[in-house]
Amino acid sequence: MEMVRRILVHLSKDNAAPQCARFVQSITGHFIGNADDQATVNCSLENNRFILCEGNHEGGVPLKRASFCPIKFLSHSEADSLPSDILSRGVDVGVAVLLESANQRLLLTRRASSLRIFPNVWVPPGGHVELDEKLLDAGLRELREETGLKLDPEDISSTRLLGLWESVYPPMLSHGLPQRHHVVTYMLLSCRLTHQQLQSCLRPEPGEVSGCVWADVGLVKAIVSAVDGEEDAVCVPADLPRSISVTEVSPEGELSESKMPVLVFCNRAPAEGEDVERVSTGTKYALELWLKTLEASFNKS
C-alpha cells in the first residue's frame, strides 16, 4: 500500500463513505452545485484525511469559493488537457492563522516575491498540514516558522475555526489553467499579548515573508469592502489614514519600518495581466468572518 505523503480532502455526502476529492472537482460545488458559492459543512481530520460532509448552520462551518473560481468554470476539455501529475494531486489542505492581539489587531504577512504561488500577496501566516498534525498544531508551527512567533499556552486566550476557503492557483482561468487546489482552514487565535508585545518578537523568515502589518478594525473593513470580481469604486473611509506603517523584511531578514498606501490593501484581483500586490480573496473572506465575530461579541455584551 502506498504511503500517504500529504493530507488530502475527502468528501462524503448522504452518509456515504468519504472519497478522496479529485483535483478538478469543485469542493464547494459538491455540496451546493454551481448555483451558489457558499455551503455549510462539517469537517474533521481523521487518520490523515481531511473529511468534509454536509453540515447545518447550528454546528457546521462555512465553506466558500470565489465567484470566479477556476474549478467552477473549468470545461471538460480544459480538465483533460491538464498534465497527469496535476490531475493526480488531489486537493490539498492548508491552515492559516488569524492572530488577534489583545488590542484587536490582526497580523497579515506579504508573501515573498520569490514564491511560485501568490507572490507579493498579503495573507495570514499559514501553510500545509503535515502528517499526524492537528489543525491548531499545524497553524502554530507555521506561525513560528514564518514569523518567529512562538506562543506559549498561557499566551492564548481562545482558538476557533472560523471557516474554510476553496483556493485555486492561478485564481482565474484568464491567468491560466489550475496548478494547485486547496481547502484552507482559517483558525482564529486570540492572544493575551498586545500587537506591540508581539511585534517585538517578530523574526520573519525572508524566504517566506517580505512584509508584516498589524491591521486594525478600520483597515480590515476597508479591505473587505474591495470585493474581488466587482468593479465599483473603492471608497476608503475618511477617518482612515491614507497610509499605514508596515514592517519590511529584507532578503537578509533585517526589519525596517515604512509607510504603505491603504489603497494597496484595497487592490482587487485583476482579471487580466500580471497580478498585483493585494490581500488575497480568501483572506478577505476570513477577515469578513472575523468582523462578524466582533459584532456578535459586541451584541452579547
TAWO-V193375 format. One record per helix or strand of 2 or more residues. SS is the DSSP state (H for helix, E for strand). FROM is the first residue (numbers start at 1). TO is the last residue. If there is no record, write none. Layout:
ss=SS from=FROM to=TO
ss=SS from=FROM to=TO
//
This chain:
ss=E from=8 to=11
ss=E from=19 to=20
ss=H from=27 to=32
ss=E from=38 to=46
ss=E from=49 to=54
ss=E from=61 to=65
ss=H from=70 to=73
ss=H from=76 to=80
ss=H from=84 to=87
ss=E from=92 to=100
ss=E from=106 to=111
ss=E from=121 to=123
ss=E from=125 to=128
ss=H from=135 to=147
ss=H from=153 to=155
ss=E from=156 to=169
ss=H from=173 to=175
ss=E from=180 to=191
ss=H from=195 to=199
ss=E from=209 to=215
ss=H from=217 to=225
ss=E from=243 to=249
ss=E from=255 to=261
ss=H from=262 to=265
ss=E from=278 to=279
ss=H from=281 to=300
//
